[in-house]
Each structure stands twice: as C-alpha cells, then as structure tokens.
Amino acid sequence: MDLDIEALKKEVTFKTSRSSGAGGQHVNKVETRVTLIWDFAASALFTPEQKERIALILSPKINAEGYIQLDVSETRSQLSNKKLAIDKLMTLLSGALQPVRKRVKTKIPRSKVLERLDRKKKHSAKKSERRWRME
C-alpha cells in the first residue's frame, strides 16, 4: 500500500507541550514534545473497509474521542519530533493495512512421524533396562 504523506499531513493536527528529560533549563522554556492527533474516521484517504481495519488493529492507539494519538519526545527539536511522529503514523498504517496471508496447512511427513516413534521406543527401552528388577 502506497500512502500519500502530503495528503496525510493535511489531515493531521499537532499539539506541543513541554518535554521532560535532558536539556537543563532550556527544557523548561520550549515545547519540544509533539502530540499527533488524527481523526481517521473523517479521513478521505481510505475506504470504509480500510478504516474498519485501522480501527481494529490500532485500537490501543485510539482515544475516547475516536482519534489516533501519538506522543513523540525523542529529540530536543520540535521539528524533528513532528517528522518522527509522521513516520511513526505511516509505519503503523502500513502495518495495519498489510493484507493478511492465508495459512497453508501442512502435514507432517509419515517418515518423520515414524522416526519420532522409533526414538521414543528406544528411549523407553533404555529407561526400562535401567530399572531394578527382583528375580
């Protein structure tokens, strides 16, 4: 699935807040933490089936209002945190929209089953030979 980043950026809103962590006094002055908020239900980029799949797979990331919300505070730059948030959303969406591959049932070959049973028989014989018997 090829996602259009520019169109997605238009649907996304960002909120900034003060970030914790390294930065000394500077961290108390600037808002570098970025919260990405996206209303996927109102998105024009995806079909209803895709939206349903996104809702199902990304349900832990969806808040009470029905928005996907991601917090990023990995760097000390607000701009790079915004880029990271977009990348994170793109990764989540591409993973959620991957088609599920059908499982192909396989059967254990008869030779392998017989090998296993033979191994079990030998092991059992070895154990029974070690037993102390009264005669």
N, CA and C atoms as a LAMMPS dump frame, in Angstrom:
ITEM: TIMESTEP
0
ITEM: NUMBER OF ATOMS
405
ITEM: BOX BOUNDS ff ff ff
-5.0000000000000000e+02 5.0000000000000000e+02
-5.0000000000000000e+02 5.0000000000000000e+02
-5.0000000000000000e+02 5.0000000000000000e+02
ITEM: ATOMS id mol type element x y z
1 1 1 N 0.855 -1.184 0
2 1 2 C 0 0 0
3 1 3 C 0.885 1.226 0
4 2 1 N 0.644 2.12 -0.94
5 2 2 C 1.438 3.339 -1.052
6 2 3 C 0.636 4.496 -0.477
7 3 1 N 1.106 5.049 0.634
8 3 2 C 0.388 6.124 1.307
9 3 3 C 0.928 7.48 0.869
10 4 1 N 0.041 8.45 0.716
11 4 2 C 0.427 9.804 0.324
12 4 3 C 0.7 10.622 1.592
13 5 1 N 1.977 10.876 1.841
14 5 2 C 2.386 11.562 3.066
15 5 3 C 1.848 12.991 3.12
16 6 1 N 1.918 13.686 2.003
17 6 2 C 1.478 15.096 1.977
18 6 3 C -0.016 15.219 2.276
19 7 1 N -0.811 14.329 1.711
20 7 2 C -2.257 14.371 1.966
21 7 3 C -2.545 14.02 3.419
22 8 1 N -1.766 13.091 3.969
23 8 2 C -1.95 12.695 5.369
24 8 3 C -1.576 13.849 6.304
25 9 1 N -0.523 14.593 5.963
26 9 2 C -0.091 15.731 6.787
27 9 3 C -1.181 16.797 6.898
28 10 1 N -1.998 16.914 5.84
29 10 2 C -3.072 17.91 5.854
30 10 3 C -4.199 17.523 6.81
31 11 1 N -4.351 16.224 7.055
32 11 2 C -5.428 15.745 7.934
33 11 3 C -5.007 15.669 9.396
34 12 1 N -3.716 15.793 9.64
35 12 2 C -3.166 15.614 10.985
36 12 3 C -3.032 16.961 11.687
37 13 1 N -3.29 16.979 12.993
38 13 2 C -3.019 18.178 13.784
39 13 3 C -1.966 17.839 14.836
40 14 1 N -1.196 18.837 15.212
41 14 2 C -0.144 18.651 16.201
42 14 3 C -0.411 19.541 17.402
43 15 1 N -0.141 19.01 18.573
44 15 2 C -0.148 19.794 19.801
45 15 3 C 1.244 19.679 20.386
46 16 1 N 1.744 20.754 20.928
47 16 2 C 3.077 20.717 21.532
48 16 3 C 2.96 20.976 23.022
49 17 1 N 3.914 20.424 23.75
50 17 2 C 3.96 20.642 25.189
51 17 3 C 5.399 20.517 25.646
52 18 1 N 5.631 20.897 26.881
53 18 2 C 6.986 20.802 27.406
54 18 3 C 7.361 19.344 27.597
55 19 1 N 8.565 19.047 27.196
56 19 2 C 9.049 17.678 27.278
57 19 3 C 9.92 17.514 28.512
58 20 1 N 9.949 16.296 29.024
59 20 2 C 10.843 16.025 30.151
60 20 3 C 12.148 15.482 29.605
61 21 1 N 13.118 15.342 30.452
62 21 2 C 14.374 14.737 30.029
63 21 3 C 15.508 15.734 29.947
64 22 1 N 16.536 15.353 29.212
65 22 2 C 17.758 16.153 29.123
66 22 3 C 17.482 17.509 28.493
67 23 1 N 18.229 18.497 28.905
68 23 2 C 18.082 19.82 28.319
69 23 3 C 18.323 20.934 29.316
70 24 1 N 18.461 20.622 30.592
71 24 2 C 18.736 21.646 31.598
72 24 3 C 17.598 22.632 31.71
73 25 1 N 17.943 23.917 31.86
74 25 2 C 16.919 24.949 31.991
75 25 3 C 16.155 25.155 30.691
76 26 1 N 16.793 24.82 29.579
77 26 2 C 16.172 25.007 28.27
78 26 3 C 14.87 24.212 28.148
79 27 1 N 14.831 23.054 28.797
80 27 2 C 13.663 22.186 28.701
81 27 3 C 12.438 22.829 29.353
82 28 1 N 12.644 23.754 30.264
83 28 2 C 11.541 24.436 30.928
84 28 3 C 10.974 25.588 30.11
85 29 1 N 11.661 25.948 29.023
86 29 2 C 11.243 27.106 28.237
87 29 3 C 10.583 26.75 26.909
88 30 1 N 10.972 25.619 26.323
89 30 2 C 10.495 25.312 24.974
90 30 3 C 9.588 24.079 24.973
91 31 1 N 8.687 24.064 24.021
92 31 2 C 7.756 22.951 23.891
93 31 3 C 8.229 22.051 22.755
94 32 1 N 8.962 21.02 23.095
95 32 2 C 9.512 20.132 22.07
96 32 3 C 8.715 18.841 21.92
97 33 1 N 7.955 18.481 22.916
98 33 2 C 7.146 17.258 22.824
99 33 3 C 5.99 17.502 21.861
100 34 1 N 5.772 16.539 20.97
101 34 2 C 4.74 16.68 19.95
102 34 3 C 3.709 15.571 20.113
103 35 1 N 2.436 15.963 20.101
104 35 2 C 1.343 15.002 20.124
105 35 3 C 0.635 15.09 18.783
106 36 1 N 0.658 13.998 18.04
107 36 2 C -0.012 13.932 16.749
108 36 3 C -1.431 13.434 16.974
109 37 1 N -2.404 14.142 16.418
110 37 2 C -3.807 13.758 16.559
111 37 3 C -4.394 13.637 15.156
112 38 1 N -5.025 12.476 14.892
113 38 2 C -5.578 12.225 13.56
114 38 3 C -6.94 11.565 13.685
115 39 1 N -7.941 12.183 13.065
116 39 2 C -9.286 11.616 13.04
117 39 3 C -9.393 10.734 11.795
118 40 1 N -9.068 9.458 11.966
119 40 2 C -9.04 8.552 10.816
120 40 3 C -10.425 8.287 10.248
121 41 1 N -11.465 8.419 11.09
122 41 2 C -12.832 8.166 10.623
123 41 3 C -13.272 9.219 9.61
124 42 1 N -12.752 10.431 9.727
125 42 2 C -13.121 11.511 8.816
126 42 3 C -12.152 11.627 7.645
127 43 1 N -11.188 10.746 7.574
128 43 2 C -10.164 10.81 6.533
129 43 3 C -10.748 10.479 5.167
130 44 1 N -10.294 11.225 4.15
131 44 2 C -10.734 10.979 2.772
132 44 3 C -9.748 10.074 2.04
133 45 1 N -8.68 9.677 2.701
134 45 2 C -7.629 8.897 2.055
135 45 3 C -7.921 7.399 2.011
136 46 1 N -8.825 6.925 2.872
137 46 2 C -9.027 5.492 2.998
138 46 3 C -10.475 5.105 2.749
139 47 1 N -10.671 3.885 2.3
140 47 2 C -12.015 3.348 2.077
141 47 3 C -12.614 2.946 3.422
142 48 1 N -13.924 2.753 3.486
143 48 2 C -14.532 2.32 4.755
144 48 3 C -13.964 0.995 5.274
145 49 1 N -13.635 0.085 4.362
146 49 2 C -13.052 -1.197 4.774
147 49 3 C -11.68 -0.984 5.415
148 50 1 N -10.89 -0.094 4.805
149 50 2 C -9.569 0.205 5.355
150 50 3 C -9.69 0.886 6.712
151 51 1 N -10.642 1.783 6.85
152 51 2 C -10.856 2.464 8.137
153 51 3 C -11.252 1.468 9.222
154 52 1 N -12.084 0.498 8.83
155 52 2 C -12.502 -0.533 9.775
156 52 3 C -11.297 -1.36 10.226
157 53 1 N -10.444 -1.681 9.287
158 53 2 C -9.228 -2.449 9.6
159 53 3 C -8.291 -1.649 10.497
160 54 1 N -8.132 -0.369 10.21
161 54 2 C -7.3 0.509 11.036
162 54 3 C -7.858 0.557 12.457
163 55 1 N -9.177 0.702 12.573
164 55 2 C -9.818 0.76 13.897
165 55 3 C -9.6 -0.526 14.672
166 56 1 N -9.635 -1.641 13.98
167 56 2 C -9.467 -2.938 14.63
168 56 3 C -8.027 -3.15 15.098
169 57 1 N -7.079 -2.894 14.219
170 57 2 C -5.682 -3.198 14.529
171 57 3 C -5.048 -2.136 15.429
172 58 1 N -5.386 -0.88 15.216
173 58 2 C -4.768 0.194 16.006
174 58 3 C -5.641 0.645 17.173
175 59 1 N -6.551 -0.203 17.633
176 59 2 C -7.456 0.174 18.724
177 59 3 C -6.738 0.635 19.999
178 60 1 N -5.549 0.091 20.359
179 60 2 C -4.881 0.611 21.559
180 60 3 C -4.413 2.061 21.421
181 61 1 N -4.24 2.525 20.188
182 61 2 C -3.771 3.895 19.953
183 61 3 C -4.917 4.892 19.804
184 62 1 N -6.154 4.397 19.815
185 62 2 C -7.311 5.27 19.607
186 62 3 C -7.858 5.715 20.959
187 63 1 N -8.046 7.037 21.108
188 63 2 C -8.544 7.56 22.392
189 63 3 C -10.074 7.539 22.431
190 64 1 N -10.65 8.06 23.494
191 64 2 C -12.1 8.005 23.719
192 64 3 C -12.891 8.781 22.657
193 65 1 N -12.286 9.826 22.097
194 65 2 C -12.982 10.619 21.071
195 65 3 C -12.912 9.965 19.697
196 66 1 N -12.13 8.902 19.553
197 66 2 C -12.01 8.208 18.277
198 66 3 C -10.861 8.701 17.427
199 67 1 N -9.922 9.39 18.039
200 67 2 C -8.747 9.888 17.316
201 67 3 C -7.545 9.007 17.608
202 68 1 N -6.678 8.875 16.61
203 68 2 C -5.401 8.217 16.852
204 68 3 C -4.464 9.28 17.4
205 69 1 N -3.839 8.956 18.521
206 69 2 C -2.988 9.926 19.201
207 69 3 C -1.622 9.311 19.463
208 70 1 N -0.569 10.002 19.013
209 70 2 C 0.802 9.538 19.214
210 70 3 C 1.621 10.651 19.861
211 71 1 N 2.363 10.312 20.91
212 71 2 C 3.245 11.267 21.571
213 71 3 C 4.682 10.95 21.194
214 72 1 N 5.435 11.99 20.829
215 72 2 C 6.851 11.815 20.495
216 72 3 C 7.643 12.903 21.2
217 73 1 N 8.642 12.488 21.978
218 73 2 C 9.531 13.453 22.628
219 73 3 C 10.962 12.899 22.628
220 74 1 N 11.337 12.288 21.499
221 74 2 C 12.624 11.616 21.419
222 74 3 C 13.797 12.575 21.249
223 75 1 N 13.565 13.687 20.569
224 75 2 C 14.668 14.624 20.346
225 75 3 C 14.368 15.955 21.029
226 76 1 N 15.349 16.844 20.982
227 76 2 C 15.175 18.161 21.588
228 76 3 C 14.687 19.187 20.584
229 77 1 N 14.306 18.721 19.398
230 77 2 C 13.82 19.608 18.351
231 77 3 C 12.353 19.293 18.049
232 78 1 N 11.531 20.327 18.073
233 78 2 C 10.112 20.143 17.802
234 78 3 C 9.888 19.673 16.362
235 79 1 N 10.648 20.221 15.44
236 79 2 C 10.504 19.87 14.029
237 79 3 C 10.841 18.396 13.778
238 80 1 N 11.942 17.939 14.357
239 80 2 C 12.302 16.525 14.15
240 80 3 C 11.325 15.596 14.862
241 81 1 N 10.762 16.035 15.985
242 81 2 C 9.74 15.228 16.659
243 81 3 C 8.475 15.126 15.81
244 82 1 N 8.141 16.195 15.08
245 82 2 C 6.987 16.152 14.173
246 82 3 C 7.239 15.15 13.053
247 83 1 N 8.442 15.181 12.503
248 83 2 C 8.793 14.231 11.442
249 83 3 C 8.737 12.798 11.963
250 84 1 N 9.249 12.589 13.169
251 84 2 C 9.215 11.255 13.765
252 84 3 C 7.779 10.786 14.003
253 85 1 N 6.914 11.712 14.406
254 85 2 C 5.505 11.36 14.647
255 85 3 C 4.827 10.945 13.341
256 86 1 N 5.093 11.672 12.264
257 86 2 C 4.527 11.323 10.952
258 86 3 C 5.051 9.955 10.511
259 87 1 N 6.368 9.743 10.682
260 87 2 C 6.964 8.452 10.302
261 87 3 C 6.347 7.31 11.104
262 88 1 N 6.131 7.561 12.388
263 88 2 C 5.532 6.543 13.263
264 88 3 C 4.113 6.208 12.803
265 89 1 N 3.343 7.234 12.455
266 89 2 C 1.978 7.019 11.968
267 89 3 C 1.99 6.255 10.653
268 90 1 N 2.892 6.612 9.748
269 90 2 C 2.989 5.921 8.461
270 90 3 C 3.339 4.447 8.664
271 91 1 N 4.247 4.172 9.591
272 91 2 C 4.638 2.791 9.881
273 91 3 C 3.449 2.01 10.438
274 92 1 N 2.716 2.617 11.352
275 92 2 C 1.542 1.958 11.929
276 92 3 C 0.48 1.671 10.864
277 93 1 N 0.247 2.661 9.983
278 93 2 C -0.772 2.493 8.95
279 93 3 C -0.375 1.44 7.928
280 94 1 N 0.881 1.461 7.515
281 94 2 C 1.307 0.468 6.524
282 94 3 C 1.249 -0.935 7.117
283 95 1 N 1.565 -1.064 8.404
284 95 2 C 1.46 -2.363 9.063
285 95 3 C 0.016 -2.82 9.207
286 96 1 N -0.881 -1.871 9.503
287 96 2 C -2.29 -2.213 9.705
288 96 3 C -2.979 -2.578 8.396
289 97 1 N -2.511 -1.997 7.302
290 97 2 C -3.173 -2.229 6.017
291 97 3 C -2.527 -3.336 5.189
292 98 1 N -1.536 -4.024 5.761
293 98 2 C -0.94 -5.174 5.068
294 98 3 C -1.985 -6.276 4.946
295 99 1 N -2.104 -6.872 3.775
296 99 2 C -3.066 -7.976 3.65
297 99 3 C -2.608 -9.179 4.474
298 100 1 N -3.575 -9.838 5.082
299 100 2 C -3.268 -10.998 5.913
300 100 3 C -3.081 -12.206 4.999
301 101 1 N -1.953 -12.86 5.151
302 101 2 C -1.684 -14.037 4.335
303 101 3 C -2.416 -15.237 4.92
304 102 1 N -2.992 -16.026 4.037
305 102 2 C -3.684 -17.237 4.469
306 102 3 C -2.662 -18.272 4.91
307 103 1 N -3.001 -18.989 5.956
308 103 2 C -2.117 -20.038 6.451
309 103 3 C -2.318 -21.274 5.604
310 104 1 N -1.21 -21.812 5.119
311 104 2 C -1.264 -23.035 4.329
312 104 3 C -1.03 -24.197 5.285
313 105 1 N -2.041 -25.052 5.398
314 105 2 C -1.915 -26.185 6.304
315 105 3 C -0.897 -27.17 5.749
316 106 1 N -0.067 -27.662 6.617
317 106 2 C 0.915 -28.654 6.211
318 106 3 C 0.706 -29.913 7.032
319 107 1 N 1.189 -31.018 6.505
320 107 2 C 1.058 -32.281 7.194
321 107 3 C 2.46 -32.814 7.457
322 108 1 N 2.669 -33.363 8.648
323 108 2 C 3.975 -33.923 8.983
324 108 3 C 4.167 -35.197 8.162
325 109 1 N 5.302 -35.305 7.473
326 109 2 C 5.538 -36.498 6.655
327 109 3 C 5.547 -37.77 7.514
328 110 1 N 5.052 -38.845 6.941
329 110 2 C 4.969 -40.119 7.662
330 110 3 C 6.337 -40.577 8.143
331 111 1 N 7.379 -40.363 7.345
332 111 2 C 8.729 -40.779 7.737
333 111 3 C 9.172 -40.089 9.028
334 112 1 N 8.813 -38.797 9.177
335 112 2 C 9.194 -38.064 10.395
336 112 3 C 8.416 -38.572 11.605
337 113 1 N 7.155 -38.922 11.393
338 113 2 C 6.348 -39.475 12.485
339 113 3 C 6.952 -40.794 12.947
340 114 1 N 7.31 -41.65 11.989
341 114 2 C 7.902 -42.948 12.323
342 114 3 C 9.257 -42.783 13.02
343 115 1 N 10.044 -41.798 12.57
344 115 2 C 11.337 -41.505 13.22
345 115 3 C 11.128 -41.147 14.684
346 116 1 N 10.154 -40.275 14.94
347 116 2 C 9.873 -39.834 16.312
348 116 3 C 9.419 -41.009 17.173
349 117 1 N 8.541 -41.849 16.646
350 117 2 C 8.065 -43.001 17.403
351 117 3 C 9.194 -43.988 17.684
352 118 1 N 10.091 -44.159 16.724
353 118 2 C 11.245 -45.036 16.908
354 118 3 C 12.156 -44.494 18.013
355 119 1 N 12.38 -43.193 17.994
356 119 2 C 13.2 -42.537 19.036
357 119 3 C 12.577 -42.746 20.406
358 120 1 N 11.266 -42.607 20.481
359 120 2 C 10.573 -42.789 21.758
360 120 3 C 10.7 -44.232 22.251
361 121 1 N 10.573 -45.162 21.335
362 121 2 C 10.679 -46.575 21.693
363 121 3 C 12.072 -46.898 22.237
364 122 1 N 13.116 -46.385 21.568
365 122 2 C 14.495 -46.621 22.004
366 122 3 C 14.736 -46.005 23.371
367 123 1 N 14.232 -44.793 23.571
368 123 2 C 14.404 -44.104 24.849
369 123 3 C 13.704 -44.875 25.969
370 124 1 N 12.509 -45.359 25.688
371 124 2 C 11.755 -46.138 26.663
372 124 3 C 12.488 -47.439 27.007
373 125 1 N 13.06 -48.1 26
374 125 2 C 13.803 -49.346 26.227
375 125 3 C 15.026 -49.078 27.094
376 126 1 N 15.706 -47.975 26.838
377 126 2 C 16.886 -47.605 27.615
378 126 3 C 16.511 -47.405 29.08
379 127 1 N 15.387 -46.715 29.324
380 127 2 C 14.942 -46.453 30.693
381 127 3 C 14.529 -47.76 31.392
382 128 1 N 13.832 -48.634 30.658
383 128 2 C 13.368 -49.876 31.284
384 128 3 C 14.538 -50.813 31.61
385 129 1 N 15.62 -50.736 30.844
386 129 2 C 16.807 -51.55 31.138
387 129 3 C 17.49 -51.099 32.425
388 130 1 N 17.337 -49.867 32.786
389 130 2 C 17.982 -49.335 33.988
390 130 3 C 17.229 -49.706 35.254
391 131 1 N 15.962 -50.101 35.124
392 131 2 C 15.135 -50.411 36.286
393 131 3 C 15.682 -51.637 37.028
394 132 1 N 15.553 -51.577 38.332
395 132 2 C 15.983 -52.684 39.17
396 132 3 C 14.852 -53.693 39.257
397 133 1 N 15.14 -54.935 38.978
398 133 2 C 14.101 -55.964 38.984
399 133 3 C 14.452 -57.043 40.027
400 134 1 N 13.461 -57.509 40.702
401 134 2 C 13.659 -58.645 41.632
402 134 3 C 13.344 -59.933 40.905
403 135 1 N 14.286 -60.865 40.945
404 135 2 C 14.039 -62.13 40.263
405 135 3 C 14.221 -63.289 41.176
